[in-house]
Amino acid sequence: MPMFSKNMSKKNFLIILFLSINISFLSSCKKEESSDPDVAPKRDLETQYIAENDSIIEFMETHFYNYTDFENIGNNQTPELIIDTIAGDNIDKTPISEQVKSLDIEVKDDDDNVVVHKLYYEVLREGSGENPTVADSVFVSYKGFLFDNKVFDQRKNPVWLEAKNVVRGFQEFLPKIKRGEIRINPNGTYDFLNFGIGFVIFPSGLGYYNNGTGNIQPYSPLIFQVNLMTLNRTDHDNDSVLTIIEDLNGDHNFDNDDTDSDGFPNYLDTDDDGDGILTIDEYDVNGDGIADDSDGDGTPDYLDND
């Protein structure tokens, strides 16, 4: 897997940073089906979620993280998240359950029934720049591990990932932290400063569910520490409409929005409404930053084929 060193030259870094990034690097936080023929049979989504959420709550009530290591950290420091049991010398530690926030995510089963899944997260350093969306390309370092502290994937040097291509829990957490600042040094190297740091805990319904992959067994809740260095906004079809805007129903699934039903989702379709006029030529002709609606019918021109 390609990795990036903090000692890369300014020229090479800027090429990587400002080119349009449309390829996700392979990693175990990427969404993919397991090639293992022994994939576990699918369980009822709601029943499985309830059981896993109970286990997550119990885990958070009986474990703590090294929160003191994240107090008053330098602007370019990245302490590694460590989770341990509250016992013995650590009996007075504050449990994770008292520190995290939660986010409700709708997940559909095979019959399109919605089961709300809770994702638990903690922002350890907010970051100083913009927040990514669930569609953006992000330059991150991270560590993924299980409840037994077994690390299944770790990237100490940042890599580019597309948020829409990683597992749902990772994707939904990213907008909770912000990018950092980039400092170019006199010798041509660079540093990231004040970048966002956080961790997230989520059930397998937001991860791999019944598909094991690598060292991850089916139905495993996952923990990730994520450090967000920087980001690129994405416009996958270069039609002047950001990919996040192409998610018309707001479900963070970019493949089920296809206005003209031509088999190409809007984020990959240069003519979203199929009227023969390219989206880039009718989205915002007057340049006011608002999608044009020439006939005033409430449907923007680029989505209106009449």
Secondary structure, DSSP 4 states (H G I P E B T S, - for coil): -----TT--HHHHHHHHHS----PPP-TTB------TTPPPPPPHHHHHHHHHHHHHHHHHHEEE-GGGGTT--TT--PPP-EEES-GGGTTSPPGGGT-EEEEEEEE-TT--EEEEEEEEEEEE--SSPPP-TTSEEEEEEEEE-TT--EEEEEEEEEEEEGGGB-HHHHHHGGGS---EEEE-TTS-EEEES-EEEEEEE-GGGTTTT--BTTBPTT--EEEEEEEEEEE---TT-SSS-GGGG-TT-SS-TTS--TT-SSS-GGG-SSTT-SSS-GGGTSSTT-SSS---TT-SSS-GGG---
